[in-house]
């Protein structure tokens, strides 16, 4: 004989079903929030944080940037300016070589001193990083802005505008950039205003250097942006904007540009270390920043003549420049992978 269900058992079963329904609803809500709660930038940042190499590169790059920004403070804490000689740290009887081992490294001079001048190497390096990073970032910003504007115009308008701008890009890309800058920079600097000592003002030299680097770097970004715009200008959202009466300014800067910010950011991230390397090469060749103004490239150039007697003078700025450029390049690769997770990673 079958017994009827006990009232307490029925109540417990109903409560259990209700609890499971509430848990499933809460889980669905949390899953929906996790899916819809992150912007593309937040998703890219989450992917970047999972890349240990990129995080290390980001940390190193931030440390270099902080040292460059705080160069006056770090130099003051060390007690020496970038062009303040310490004659007691060099020996005139031995050709003004640093006194002590490893280029005169001591508690007073953490990275030693320059042979011949007695300048504190730590102060000159932090100021040199400031110069290199400023030239690299500012020239990358200028070339990116010009490249984006030219690429948007060429890709959207097409016709003779695209043909003209594309030919200009081809001409700029065909130039041997480094050789042309080497030839052009001294001519411009010599034709501009000079300081009271008959030389070119150092700020003016930096401005000429930034403009010359930017004048050849924008074409890469322009070619990239043009290709992206060509693939987007016939999409449905652009047609909808045209039908609604939107002007070309709205379509370019409110419809197309937000959809291509990722490759632009990648191009910018990779342009910074390339421009820093170019600036260092130009200073090494004597057409960029020249001594006694501090710069990593000019430090390497000056250290070449002292290599046999004081290899530390060449080794320290050379390794720091290598670490800086390598960190920025690895960070650029990490940004590329984070913004484009579908790309094949080697």
C-alpha positions as CSV (number, residue, x, y, z in Angstrom):
1,X,0.0,0.0,0.0
2,X,1.5,3.4,-1.1
3,X,1.8,6.0,1.6
4,X,1.1,9.7,0.7
5,X,4.1,12.0,0.7
6,X,4.8,13.6,4.0
7,X,4.1,17.3,4.0
8,X,7.5,18.1,5.3
9,X,9.2,16.2,2.4
10,X,7.2,18.1,-0.1
11,X,8.1,21.4,1.4
12,X,11.8,20.6,1.5
13,X,11.7,19.5,-2.2
14,X,10.0,22.8,-3.2
15,X,12.6,24.8,-1.2
16,X,15.4,22.9,-2.9
17,X,14.0,23.6,-6.3
18,X,13.6,27.2,-5.5
19,X,17.2,27.5,-4.3
20,X,18.6,25.8,-7.4
21,X,16.5,28.2,-9.6
22,X,17.9,31.2,-7.7
23,X,21.5,29.9,-8.0
24,X,21.1,29.3,-11.7
25,X,19.7,32.8,-12.2
26,X,22.5,34.3,-10.2
27,X,25.0,32.3,-12.2
28,X,23.5,33.5,-15.5
29,X,23.5,37.1,-14.3
30,X,27.1,36.8,-13.3
31,X,28.1,35.2,-16.6
32,X,26.2,37.9,-18.5
33,X,27.9,40.6,-16.5
34,X,31.3,39.0,-17.2
35,X,30.6,38.9,-20.9
36,X,29.1,42.3,-21.3
37,X,30.9,44.2,-18.6
38,X,34.3,44.6,-20.3
39,X,35.2,47.1,-23.0
40,X,37.7,46.1,-25.8
41,X,40.4,48.1,-24.0
42,X,39.7,46.2,-20.7
43,X,39.8,42.9,-22.6
44,X,43.1,43.9,-24.2
45,X,44.5,44.9,-20.8
46,X,43.5,41.6,-19.3
47,X,45.3,39.7,-22.2
48,X,48.3,41.9,-21.7
49,X,48.5,41.2,-18.0
50,X,48.6,37.5,-18.7
51,X,51.7,38.0,-20.8
52,X,54.6,37.9,-18.4
53,X,57.2,39.0,-20.9
54,X,55.1,42.1,-21.7
55,X,54.6,42.9,-18.0
56,X,58.4,42.7,-17.4
57,X,58.9,44.9,-20.5
58,X,56.3,47.4,-19.3
59,X,57.9,47.5,-15.8
60,X,61.4,48.2,-17.3
61,X,60.0,50.9,-19.7
62,X,58.2,52.6,-16.8
63,X,61.4,52.6,-14.7
64,X,63.3,54.2,-17.6
65,X,60.6,56.8,-18.1
66,X,60.5,57.6,-14.4
67,X,64.3,58.0,-14.4
68,X,64.2,60.3,-17.4
69,X,61.4,62.4,-16.0
70,X,63.1,62.6,-12.6
71,X,66.6,63.3,-14.1
72,X,67.0,66.6,-12.3
73,X,66.0,65.1,-9.0
74,X,68.2,62.0,-9.4
75,X,71.1,64.2,-10.5
76,X,70.6,66.5,-7.5
77,X,70.5,63.5,-5.1
78,X,73.7,62.3,-6.6
79,X,75.3,65.7,-6.1
80,X,76.5,66.1,-9.7
81,X,75.0,67.7,-12.8
82,X,75.4,66.3,-16.3
83,X,78.1,68.9,-17.2
84,X,79.6,69.4,-13.7
85,X,83.2,68.1,-13.8
86,X,84.9,66.4,-10.8
87,X,88.5,67.0,-11.4
88,X,89.4,64.9,-8.3
89,X,88.0,61.8,-10.0
90,X,90.4,61.8,-12.9
91,X,94.2,61.6,-13.0
92,X,95.9,64.2,-15.3
93,X,99.1,62.2,-15.1
94,X,97.6,59.2,-16.9
95,X,95.7,61.1,-19.6
96,X,92.7,62.1,-17.4
97,X,91.6,58.5,-17.0
98,X,89.2,57.9,-14.1
99,X,90.8,57.1,-10.7
100,X,89.8,53.7,-9.5
101,X,88.5,50.5,-11.0
102,X,85.6,50.1,-13.5
103,X,85.7,53.7,-14.7
104,X,85.8,55.3,-11.3
105,X,82.7,53.6,-9.9
106,X,82.4,54.6,-6.2
107,X,79.9,55.8,-3.6
108,X,80.4,59.3,-5.0
109,X,79.9,58.3,-8.6
110,X,77.6,55.3,-8.9
111,X,78.4,54.6,-12.6
112,X,81.8,56.2,-12.7
113,X,82.9,59.3,-14.5
114,X,83.7,60.2,-18.1
115,X,87.4,60.0,-18.9
116,X,88.9,63.3,-20.0
117,X,86.1,65.5,-18.5
118,X,85.3,64.0,-15.1
119,X,81.5,64.3,-15.7
120,X,79.4,62.1,-13.6
121,X,78.2,59.2,-15.8
122,X,75.0,58.5,-13.9
123,X,73.8,62.1,-14.3
124,X,74.7,62.1,-18.0
125,X,72.9,58.8,-18.6
126,X,69.6,59.8,-16.9
127,X,69.7,63.1,-18.8
128,X,70.6,61.2,-22.0
129,X,67.6,58.9,-21.5
130,X,65.4,62.0,-21.1
131,X,66.6,63.3,-24.5
132,X,66.3,60.0,-26.3
133,X,62.8,59.3,-24.9
134,X,61.6,62.8,-25.6
135,X,62.7,62.6,-29.2
136,X,61.3,59.1,-29.6
137,X,57.9,59.9,-28.2
138,X,57.4,63.3,-29.7
139,X,58.5,62.2,-33.2
140,X,56.2,59.1,-32.9
141,X,53.3,61.3,-32.0
142,X,53.9,63.7,-34.9
143,X,54.4,61.0,-37.4
144,X,51.3,59.1,-36.2
145,X,49.1,62.2,-36.4
146,X,50.2,63.1,-39.9
147,X,50.0,59.4,-41.0
148,X,46.5,59.0,-39.7
149,X,45.2,62.1,-41.4
150,X,46.8,61.3,-44.7
151,X,45.8,57.7,-44.6
152,X,42.2,58.5,-43.7
153,X,42.0,61.0,-46.6
154,X,43.6,58.6,-49.1
155,X,41.5,55.6,-48.2
156,X,38.1,57.4,-47.9
157,X,38.1,59.8,-50.8
158,X,39.9,57.6,-53.3
159,X,40.3,58.8,-56.9
160,X,42.9,61.4,-57.7
161,X,43.4,62.2,-54.0
162,X,44.3,58.6,-53.2
163,X,46.6,58.4,-56.3
164,X,48.4,61.6,-55.3
165,X,48.8,60.8,-51.6
166,X,49.8,57.2,-52.4
167,X,52.6,58.4,-54.8
168,X,53.9,60.8,-52.1
169,X,54.0,57.8,-49.7
170,X,55.9,55.8,-52.2
171,X,58.4,58.6,-52.7
172,X,58.9,59.0,-48.9
173,X,59.3,55.3,-48.3
174,X,61.8,55.0,-51.2
175,X,64.1,57.6,-49.6
176,X,67.1,56.2,-47.7
177,X,65.9,57.8,-44.5
178,X,69.1,57.8,-42.4
179,X,71.4,59.0,-45.2
180,X,68.9,61.8,-46.1
181,X,68.6,63.0,-42.5
182,X,72.4,62.9,-42.1
183,X,72.7,65.2,-45.1
184,X,69.7,67.4,-44.3
185,X,70.0,68.0,-40.6
186,X,73.3,70.0,-40.6
187,X,72.1,72.2,-43.5
188,X,68.9,73.1,-41.6
189,X,70.8,73.7,-38.4
190,X,73.4,75.9,-40.0
191,X,70.8,78.0,-41.7
192,X,68.8,78.7,-38.5
193,X,69.4,81.0,-35.6
194,X,72.6,80.4,-33.6
195,X,73.3,81.1,-29.9
196,X,75.7,83.6,-28.5
197,X,78.6,81.2,-28.8
198,X,78.2,80.8,-32.6
199,X,76.6,77.3,-32.4
200,X,73.2,76.1,-32.9
201,X,70.9,76.3,-29.8
202,X,70.4,72.8,-28.3
203,X,66.6,73.0,-28.2
204,X,66.7,74.0,-31.8
205,X,68.8,71.0,-32.7
206,X,66.3,68.8,-31.0
207,X,63.4,70.4,-32.8
208,X,65.2,69.9,-36.2
209,X,65.9,66.3,-35.3
210,X,62.3,65.6,-34.3
211,X,60.9,67.2,-37.4
212,X,63.4,65.3,-39.7
213,X,62.6,61.9,-38.1
214,X,58.8,62.6,-38.3
215,X,59.1,63.7,-41.9
216,X,60.1,60.2,-43.0
217,X,58.2,58.1,-40.4
218,X,54.6,59.1,-41.1
219,X,54.4,57.2,-44.4
220,X,54.4,53.8,-42.7
221,X,51.3,54.8,-40.6
222,X,49.6,56.4,-43.5
223,X,50.0,53.2,-45.6
224,X,48.6,51.1,-42.8
225,X,45.6,53.5,-42.1
226,X,44.8,53.7,-45.9
227,X,44.5,49.9,-46.1
228,X,42.2,49.7,-43.1
229,X,40.0,52.5,-44.4
230,X,39.7,50.9,-47.8
231,X,38.3,47.8,-46.1
232,X,35.8,49.7,-44.0
233,X,34.5,52.5,-46.1
234,X,31.9,50.3,-47.9
235,X,30.6,48.7,-44.7
236,X,27.0,49.0,-43.6
237,X,27.6,51.4,-40.7
238,X,29.3,53.8,-43.1
239,X,26.5,53.6,-45.6
240,X,24.0,54.2,-42.8
241,X,25.9,57.3,-41.8
242,X,25.8,58.6,-45.4
243,X,22.1,57.9,-45.7
244,X,21.4,59.8,-42.5
245,X,23.2,62.8,-44.0
246,X,26.5,62.7,-42.0
247,X,29.3,64.7,-43.5
248,X,32.8,63.4,-44.4
249,X,34.2,64.8,-41.2
250,X,31.8,62.8,-39.1
251,X,32.4,59.6,-41.1
252,X,36.1,59.9,-40.9
253,X,36.6,60.8,-37.3
254,X,33.5,59.4,-35.6
255,X,32.8,56.3,-37.7
256,X,36.1,55.1,-39.3
257,X,38.8,56.3,-36.9
258,X,37.3,54.5,-33.7
259,X,37.3,51.3,-35.7
260,X,41.0,51.4,-36.6
261,X,42.5,52.7,-33.3
262,X,44.1,49.3,-32.5
263,X,46.5,49.1,-35.5
264,X,47.3,52.8,-35.0
265,X,48.2,52.1,-31.4
266,X,50.4,49.2,-32.4
267,X,52.1,51.3,-35.0
268,X,52.8,54.0,-32.5
269,X,54.1,51.5,-29.9
270,X,56.6,50.1,-32.4
271,X,57.6,53.5,-33.8
272,X,58.9,54.8,-30.4
273,X,61.9,52.4,-30.1
274,X,62.6,52.7,-33.8
275,X,62.8,56.5,-33.4
276,X,65.0,56.2,-30.3
277,X,67.4,54.0,-32.3
278,X,67.4,56.5,-35.1
279,X,68.1,59.4,-32.8
280,X,71.0,57.5,-31.1
281,X,72.5,56.7,-34.5
282,X,72.3,60.3,-35.6
283,X,73.9,61.5,-32.4
284,X,76.6,58.8,-32.7
285,X,77.4,60.2,-36.2
286,X,77.5,63.8,-34.9
287,X,74.4,65.2,-36.6
288,X,72.0,64.8,-33.6
289,X,72.8,65.9,-30.1
290,X,76.4,66.9,-29.7
291,X,78.6,67.0,-26.5
292,X,78.6,68.4,-23.9
293,X,74.8,68.0,-24.1
294,X,73.9,64.6,-22.6
295,X,72.6,61.9,-25.0
296,X,73.0,58.2,-25.2
297,X,74.1,58.2,-28.8
298,X,76.8,60.9,-28.2
299,X,78.0,59.0,-25.1
300,X,78.6,55.9,-27.3
301,X,80.3,58.0,-29.9
302,X,82.6,59.6,-27.4
303,X,83.3,56.4,-25.5
304,X,84.7,54.7,-28.7
305,X,88.0,56.5,-28.4
306,X,88.4,55.4,-24.8
307,X,87.4,51.8,-25.2
308,X,90.8,50.2,-24.8
309,X,91.6,52.2,-21.7
310,X,88.1,52.4,-20.1
311,X,85.7,49.8,-21.5
312,X,83.2,50.5,-18.8
313,X,82.5,53.9,-20.3
314,X,81.2,52.2,-23.5
315,X,79.6,49.2,-21.8
316,X,77.2,51.0,-19.4
317,X,75.4,53.4,-21.7
318,X,75.4,50.8,-24.5
319,X,73.8,48.1,-22.4
320,X,71.2,50.6,-21.0
321,X,70.3,51.7,-24.5
322,X,69.9,48.1,-25.5
323,X,67.7,47.3,-22.6
324,X,65.5,50.4,-23.2
325,X,65.0,49.6,-26.9
326,X,64.4,45.9,-26.3
327,X,61.9,46.6,-23.5
328,X,59.9,49.0,-25.8
329,X,60.0,46.6,-28.7
330,X,58.8,43.7,-26.5
331,X,56.1,45.9,-25.1
332,X,55.0,46.9,-28.6
333,X,54.8,43.2,-29.5
334,X,52.7,42.5,-26.4
335,X,50.3,45.4,-27.3
336,X,49.9,44.0,-30.8
337,X,49.1,40.5,-29.5
338,X,46.7,41.9,-26.8
339,X,44.8,44.0,-29.4
340,X,44.7,41.3,-32.0
341,X,44.4,37.9,-30.3
342,X,43.6,36.2,-33.5
343,X,47.0,36.9,-35.0
344,X,49.5,34.0,-35.2
345,X,52.2,34.3,-32.5
346,X,55.6,33.1,-33.4
